[in-house]
Amino acid sequence: MIKPSRLKQGDTVAIVSLSSGIGGETIFRHRHEIGKERLETEFGLNVITMPNALKGIDYLDKYPEARAADLMEAFKDSRVKAIISMIGGDDTIRLLNHIDFEIIRNNPKIFMGYSDTTSNHFMMYKAGLVSFYGPCIFAEFAENVTMYEYTKNYIQKVLFQPSPNLSIEPSPVWTSEFLDWADAVNNKISRTMTKDEKGFEYFQ
């Protein structure tokens, strides 16, 4: 498996929408802008949003090949050092017929996202590339008010800092509070946090 190079300040990262086109909808566009700005200000990165990523739900549903084209172009672009998913969804598997695995294999770089992006991680695995099951733009990078320190800390440790070993500790706090992304006022409201009392739970 090919392990991509770590990030450093000043590197360029690309935002892609490989499943849901929610990022292009007017009522949600503020989440993209917040997440993009956080990548720039919190991590010192240069951020580009791929051409089709903000074309909305209907367009990206109709044209999975446009989503795949963004991914392939991001891999081919020598300026881009990392690719981060806007959000998940439910049909990124439709990109499969439009993926050139040689392009991925020959241009290794960080790829990150979760939820429906899991299917894209399998695409990276098929190409022989190590990928990162982690934060997306809409949720973690655009978290209300500010990013959580736990999230920022591990992004730095995993994507930026050289280390032969990494101990992953449970977050001291968590939340499941729902605040509607469609209401931009909620961006200024911190979600209620609950202190973790259990640490990691092992199911098997």
N, C-alpha and C positions, 0 to 999 in steps of 0.2 A: 504493500500500500504506500502511496505517495503522500507524504506529510507536507502541507504547504508552509511557506515562510511566514514568520510572525509579522504582525503589524508594527509600524512605528509612526510617530506623529508626522503629519504631512502626507501620508499615503492616501490614495484614492480608493474609496469603496463605492460600490454600485447597489442601488435599491432596485429590486425586481418584484413584480406581482405575478407569481406563478400559479395562483389558484383564484381566490376571490379578487374581484376588481374594485372592492370597496374603497380603496385608497383614492380612486379617481372621482368618487361621488362628492358633490359640493358640500354636503352636510358633514362629511368626514374628513375633508381635505386638511383641516387643521391638525389632525393627528399625524399626518405625513410630515407637515411642516415642523411640528414640535420634535418628532423623532429625528428628522434630518438635522435640525439645529443642535440637538444634543450630541449627535455624533461629531459635529464640528467643534462645539465649544467644550464638551466634557472630555473628548478623546483626541482633539487636535487633528481630525481627519478631513480630507476633502471629499465631498459627497456629490455623486451624480445620480440622478434618477433616470432609469432607462426609458427610452421613448414611448413604449406602450404601457408602462406601469400605471399611468394616471388616466387611462382612457375609459375607465368606468366598468361597472358590472356587466352591462349588456354586451359591450364590445369584446371584453376579454372572455366572456362566456362563449360568444360566437366564434372567436378566433384564437383557439389554443395555440396555433402556430405563431401568433404574434407574441404570446408569452414566452414560448420556447425561443423565439428569435432574440428576445431581450437577453435571455440567459446565455445563449451562444455568443452573442456580441460582447457581453460582459466578460466571458472567458477569453475571447480573442483579443480584447483590448489590453495591451501591455501596461497601460497606466493603472488598471484596476488590480488591486491586491486582495480585495475581499468582496463577497457578494452576500447581501443580507435580504431576507424575504420581508416584504411589506407586512404580510399576515398569512394565515392559513386559508382554509376554505374546505372544498369537498371534491374537487375534480382535477387536481394537478396531474393525475395519472394520464390524462388526455394529451399531455405533452410528450409522452414516451416515443411516439412515432416521429417526432420532430427533433429528437436529441442526437447530436453527433458526439459519440463517446470519445472519439479520437481527439476532438477539440478540447474536451475536458481533461483528458489524460495528458495532452501535450502542453497545457497551459494551467498547471495546478495553482490554485489559490484558495483562500478561505471561503467556505460556503456555510451559511448559518441560517437557521430558522427552525420551526417546530410545527406540531399539529399536522395538517395535511402535507406540509413540507417534508414529512417523513418519506413520502414516495420519492421526492427529489433526492433525499439522502441515499436511498437505494440506488438511484441513478448514479450518484457519485461513487458509491461502492462498486457498482458494475464497471465504472471507468477506472477503478483502482485508486480513487482519491479519498483521503481522510477528510471527513466533514464534521461540522460542529452542531449538535442538537442544542440550540440555545435561543436567546432573545430575538424577537422580531421588532419591526419598527413601531407598529400600532400599539402594542401592549407595553413591553418593557422600556423601550427607548422613549416612548411618548407617555409614560406613566404620569398620572395627574400630579401637578405641582413640581415634582422632581423625581428623578430616578432613585430607586432604592440603593442604599450603599452596598448592600449584599450583592446586588446585580452588577454595579459598577466595579466592585472589587474583583469579582470573578472574571469579568470581561478583561480587565487588565491582566490578571494572572494567566488566563488561558490564551488570549490572543496577542498580548504584547510582551510579557515578561518571560525570558528564558528560564526554564526550570526543569530538571530531570524528573521531578516528582511533584505531584500536587495533591494535597489533602483537601477533600471536599467536605466542609462542615455544613450542618443544617442551618437554615436561616433562623435567627433568634425570634423573628416575628413573621406573621403571614396574614393574608386577607383573602376573603372571597366576596367582599362587598361589591355589588353591581352599581356602577354609575354610568349612565348611558353616554356612549361616545358621540352620539348625534347632537348632544347638547354641549356646546363649547364652554358654557359656564362651568361645567363639571371639571374642566381642566385645572381650575383653580381650587378644587376641593380635594383634600387629601383623603384617601380611603381609610376607614377605620382598621387599625392593625390589632391583631391578637398575639399575645406572647406565646411562643412555642413551648409546650410542656413535655413533649414526647421525644423530640429528636427524630432520627430516622426510624421508620417502621419497616420491618421486613415481612413481606407477605409469603415468600417461599424460601 
